[in-house]
Amino acid sequence: QVHLVESGGGSVQAGGSLRLSCSGSGSINSYQPMGWYRQAPGKQRELVATSASVGVRVYGDSVKGRVTISRNNANNTVSLQVDSLKPEDAGVYYCTLRTMTGDYWGRGTRVTVSS
């Protein structure tokens, strides 16, 4: 089985930065996309960033220019660097792994942004 564990969430002032980390275990291959989604109260879960393949990254429109995703295939970790945080960036951030048989999700890590 695949297990994903997020960490690094917390309370950050608007304009600040944070770095989230996702640690994966189990049957994970480098060609399987891994990424980050987030969900704020009353809103749908939205894409933040994903690493679809080696050297290919996709970012959500709301975070382009402020987010960087990186992946270490050796230890199955994915990090998310978020800069210039805005109040609307607050929410629970989830790590995801997409496979041919289905998607896997972590439990999430909460990010709070104060204005």
N, C-alpha and C positions, 0 to 999 in steps of 0.2 A: 504494500500500500504506500501511497504518497502522502507525506505530511509536510505542511507548510506552516512556519511560525514567523510572525512579524514582530518587530521590535523597533524601538526608537521614537515612538510617539510621545507626545507631551504637550505642554502649554508653551506657546511662542507668541511674542508680540508681532503685530503687523509690521512687515518690512524685514523681519528676521528670517532665519534659515533653519532647516532641520534636515536630518539624514535618517531615512528609514532603511531597515534591513529585513530581508526575508531569507530564512534558512530552510532549505528543502532537504528531505530525506526520502529514500525509497527509490523506485525505478524512474529516474529522470534522465533524459537524454538531451544533449545540447541542441538538437534540432527542434525540440518541443518549445513553443513560445511560452515565455514567462513574462509577467507584467504586474502592474498595479492598477487597481480601481479604487474609487472612493465613493462614499455615500453619506450625504448630509441628511438631517432630519427633514422629512417631507419631500425628499427628492429621490430620483432614481439613481441607481448606481451608475457611475460614469467612468470612462477610461481616463486614466492619468498618463500612463506610459506602458509600452510593451516592447519586448525584444522578440520580434517575430522570427528572426534567423540571424546568423552570424553577420554582424555589421549593419543590420537593419533595425531601426528603431522607429516607433510610431508614438507620437505624443498627442494628447487631447488638445483641442483648440484653446481651452481655457488656461492651459499651463505652458503652452509653447513659449520658449525663450526663458522660462524660469525653472525648468525641470530637466534633470539628467538621469537617465537610467543606465546602470551598468550591471554586467553579469559576469560572474566567475563560474565557469563551467566545471572547474576542478573540484569545487566544494559545494556546488549547487546553491549558491547564494546570489541574490539580486538586491541591489541597493537603489535607493531613490533619493536624489538630492533635490530639495525644493528650496528655491531662493525667493526673496521678495514676497513673502507670504501675505495673503490677503484674508480678510475675515471669511470670505466665501470658500476659502481652502479648508476650512474646518470640517471635520467629519471623521468617519472611520475608514481607514485605508486598509485594503485587502490585497494580499498577494495571491496570484493565480497562476496555475499551470494548465495549459491546454494540451490534451492528448486526443488521439483518434477515437477513443472510447468515452471521452467525457472530460469535464473540467474539474479541477481541484482548487479549493479555496482554503486560505488560512482563516483564523478566527478574527483577525483584524487588529489594528492598533489605532487608538484614538488620537486625533490631533485637534487641539484647541488653539484658536487664534484670537488674541485680544486686540482691540482697536484703541 
